[in-house]
């Protein structure tokens, strides 16, 4: 889907460091990690509910 190599990733990180600064970058990374974990949990719960619903519907 996205073909991002190591050089591109380094450039993105340098730009983020320049824009947000060294103090805010760890806060932003932590917020992104928490958001990603929350999304993962919600998707797993939704998939589990959908699977259980399908099991109950079939005779």
SVG drawing of the C-alpha trace seen along z (x, -y; Angstrom):
<svg xmlns="http://www.w3.org/2000/svg" viewBox="-31 -24 49 50">
<polyline fill="none" stroke="black" stroke-width="0.4" points="0.0,0.0 2.5,-2.6 6.0,-2.0 8.0,-4.1 11.6,-3.2 14.0,-4.1 15.3,-7.4 11.7,-8.7 10.9,-7.7 14.0,-9.6 13.0,-12.7 9.5,-12.6 10.9,-12.2 13.3,-15.2 10.4,-17.4 8.3,-16.4 11.1,-17.2 11.6,-20.6 7.8,-21.4 7.0,-20.1 10.3,-20.3 12.0,-17.9 9.8,-18.4 6.4,-17.8 7.5,-14.9 7.5,-12.2 4.0,-13.4 2.7,-13.2 4.2,-9.7 2.6,-8.6 -0.8,-9.9 -0.5,-8.2 0.5,-4.9 -2.5,-5.1 -4.8,-5.9 -3.5,-3.0 -3.9,-0.6 -7.5,-1.9 -8.3,-1.3 -6.9,2.2 -9.0,3.0 -12.2,1.6 -11.7,3.5 -11.1,6.7 -14.2,6.2 -16.3,5.4 -14.9,8.5 -15.7,10.7 -19.3,9.4 -19.8,9.9 -18.5,13.4 -20.7,14.3 -23.7,12.8 -23.1,14.9 -22.7,18.1 -26.0,17.4 -27.8,16.7 -26.8,20.0 -28.9,23.1"/>
</svg>
